[in-house]
Every structure is written in structure tokens, then in C-alpha cells.
Amino acid sequence: MNEYKPPFHTTDKIINLVGDISEQIGRIKVLSHGNLNPHLRKENRIRTIHSSLAIEHNSLSLEQVTAIVDGKHILGNPNEIREVKNAYDTYEMMLSLDPYSMKDLLKAHKMMMEGLIPENGKFRSRGVGVFDGDVVVHMAPPARLVPGEIQDLFDWYKSSEIHPLIRSAIFHYEFEFIHPFADGNGRMGRMWHSLLLGKWNEIFYWLPIEELIRSRQQEYYDALGKSDWESDSSAFVEFMLEI
């Protein structure tokens, strides 16, 4: 029996937001007859990648990211260009990933961070803190606990009966709290959130949620911080459902 249970409590706001989102999804399904235009899919995928990397301070424009994805040569920081290519390849394999597999998580991280950090495709080997300037805003669990905590998180997600809209946001928060990798935690957490939602309803594979996060980036970090402070992911869940 899995005893791991992330600290979370449901609020009226969360219940109302889940109702609103479910209604919108129903409406989209009817209007699109269940099909999303392939051109729109690609466009949204590029916007997703551009935004997720921009959150991590990648300075390339949407036009430059589009050019890289289309195989064109651009002038820019080689590392930033590499980030785009890696992210595109990783999102392209998203549909074949098992969202509950540690092996697939590491495989995706390897592709996302290949050539960018030495520890790609591996959990971190050292302790890490999240800093705001010189101030430590979050100390992640010790490295030796990471594999067990990620496995517990997967097991909990699989067996929980909480609505997927809420459950995936709790997962996102807990993933960032564990901070399993030396680098790439933000982009992996946001991608895995979309992957979990996509398994529930495939429209989420193609919604550029990262773009919405980027438009409210400070609030995103504030919600993560508030949930840390309260030792309860509800504030972060409310924020994610709102966007």
C-alpha cells in the first residue's frame, strides 16, 4: 500500500475552476469535431517550446525558434539553439512516453539536456537549493532520496482518484519541490504536466500551457513559493487551473 500522500486540500475555488475547464473542453470537442488542425498543432508546439525556454532565460525569439524547427540556420548563442532543438525532439516523442515510467522520465531528460549538462538522463548526485539572488528560497531533498521520492510520486499519481486536472498540478508542484535533476527541472516539470493531462484528454498535448505560464511568470514562482511556505500545494493548483 502506497502511504505517500502529497499535502493538499481542495478549495471551493478549485472545484469551481475544474467545472469551468471541463465545460470549456466539452465545447472545444464539439466545435473541433475531435480534430485539431495539424498546422495549428505545430504552431502551438513551437509556442510551447519558445515559452518554456524563455522562462529559463533563453533569449531566442518566436521567429528564430520557428526557423530552427524548420531546419534553417540562424545566428544565435549555440547553447540556446541546442536547447530549442533538444526541446523540440523531446516534445516530438511525448506521445510515446509513459507518464508513470521513471525510465521514460530519464530518457526525456537525456534528450532535453543532451550536450547542455554532464548529468543528462540521470538524477542529480548533489544537494541543490533554489535561489532568488543570494537568498535560498527552497532547499530540495537530499540527492539519495530522489529516486524513491519520484517513484512514490508516480505511484501516488497512478492510484489517486483525485480529478486529473488537480492531480497533474499537484504532480507539477511536487516534482519542482523534489527538484530531481541538476538542471532542467522547470522545463521537465511543465512538459510532464502536459503529458499527464494529455493522457487524460489529448487536447492538452497541443495546448501551449507554457505560454500561459510565461505570461504570468512571476505569479507562477510566487504560487510555487506560497505552496512551499504553507507546505500545501493548493495555492499552486489554484494558479495552474486559473491559467
N, C-alpha and C positions, 0 to 999 in steps of 0.2 A: 504493500500500500504506500503510495507516494504521499509523504506528510508535508512536502514543501507547499507553501501557500503564500503567494505574494501579498503584502499588506495593501488592502484596497477596500474601500466601502462605496457602495452605489449611492449616488445623489439623485434628487429629482431632476436636476439639470441633465444628467447623463441619460436617464430614462427618456426624457423628452427629446433629446438630440438623436438617440437611437431610433425613435419613432419617426422623426423628421427625415433622417437619412434613408431609412427603409422605404419611406414613401417616395422619395426622390428616385431611388434605384428602380422602383416599380415603374415610375413614369418614364425613365430613360429606356427601360427594357421595351416598353410598349412603343415608344417613338422610334427606337432604332431597330425594331423587329429582331432584337438579339444580335445584330451585326454591327461591328464598328468598322468604318471605312479604313482600309489598310494604310492609306496616305495619312489619315489622322492618327493612326496608331504610331507610325514612325515619327511624326511631328511631336506627339506627346512624349514619346520615348526620349527624343533629343532634348526636349524641355526639362524632362525629369533629370537627365544626366547633367545638363548645364546647371540646373539649380542645386542639385545635391553637391556638386563640386564647388559651386560658388559659395555655398555655406562653409566649405572648408578652405576658402580664400583662393580658389583657382580664379585667375583674372580673365580667362578667355571669354569672349562674347558669344551670344547665342549663334551668331552668323559663323564665327570661327569653329564652334563645336559642330555645327551642321556641315561645314566644309570638311572637317576631319572625318566625320562619319561617312561622308560621301566619297572618301578616299582622296581628297585633294590635299595638296601641300600648302601649309600656311606657315607664316613666320610667327614664332612664339617660343616661350620657355619649353624646352624639350620635356621636362618633367610634367608640366601641365598638359602637354599634348599626349604624353603617355597615360596620364590619369584619365583623359577622355576616352582613348582607345580601350583601355582596360575596363572602364565602367561600361562602355557600350557592349563589349564582348560579354561581360558578366550579366548585364540585363538581358542580352540576347539568349542566354542559356537559362534564364529564370523559369521558363515554363517546364523545363525538365528537372528542376530541383525539387527534392523532397524537403518541405519546410521543417520537418521534425528530425532531420538527419544531421548529426554532428559532422559526419564525413562530408556532406554536401555544403555545410556552412564553411568548413575549412577549404573545400575546393573553390567555392565562390570567393573567399577571401584571398586565396592564392592568385586567382585571376585578377581580382580588383587591385591588388597591391604588388603584383609582379613587377620587378625592376624598380620599385619605389622604396621598399624597405627590405632588410635582410630576412626578417621573421614573417614572410608572407606564407599563408596557408598553415600557420602554427599559432597556437595560443601564446600569449606573452609569457616571457620567462622571468620578468621582474615586476615589482610593485609599481603602480602608477597613481598619480594624482591628477586631477583636472584643475587647472589654474585660471584665475581671472587676473591677469597682470602677475603680481607676486603673491597673490592670495590663493591658498588652496581652497577650492570650493567643494571638492569631492575627493575622498580617498577611496580608491577601489579595493575590493577584497584581495588578499594575498594571491600571488600567481598560482600557488599549488592548489588552491581551491577552485580555480576557474573551470577546468573540465567537468568537475562534479556539479558545480552550480549551473552551468549551461545545460547539462543533461537533465538536471532537476527541472529547469525551466521548460525544456522541450516536453518532458513527461507531464508536467502540470498542464501545459497548453493542450496537449492531446486528450487528457482525461477531463479537463474542466468543462462545465456546462454553461459557463458564462457566455453571453452573446459574443460572436466573433468580432464585432465592431469594438467592443470593450476589451475583449481578451487580447486582441492584437496590439492595442495601445498599451495595455499592461506589459505585454511582452517587450515592446519597444522600450518602455521605461526601465524595466528590469535588466534588459540587455545593456543599456547605457550605464546602468548602475554597476554591473559586473565588469564592464569595460574589458572584454576578453582578449583584445588584441593590443599590440604595441602601438598600432596606428590603423586608421580606417574604421574605427568603431561607429562613428556617426553615419558614414555612407552605408555601412553594412546593416546597421540597425534600421535605417529608413527603408532600405531595399527589402529587408526581411519582413518588415511591417506590411509592405505592399504585397509581398509573396504570400503571406498568411491570409491577407484579405482576398487576394486573387483566387486562392484555393476555395474560399467561401463563395465568391461571386467574381467571375472573370473580368467584369468591367474594371475592377481595381488594378488589374495588370497594366491597364492603359491610361489610368488617371494620373496626371503629373502631381501627385501629392507633395513631392519635394518642392515644387514650385510654390505651392501654397505655404509650406513651412518657411521657405526663403523670404516670402513677402512679409512674414511676421517672425523673423529670425530671433529677435531679442525676446519676444514673448515665449518662443519655443524654449530658449535657455532658461528663462525665468520660471516656466512651468516645471522644467526638469529640476531646477533648484528648489522650488517650493515643495515638490514631492519629496525631495531628499530631506529637506528641513522638517517636514511633517511625518517622515517615514511612512508615507501612504501615497500611492500613485494616482489617487483620484484627481488631483489638480491637473496632472499631465493628461489623463484620459479625457477630462472635460475639454482641454485645449485642443487635443487632436480631433475630437468629434466635432468641435466648433468649426475647425478649418475644413 
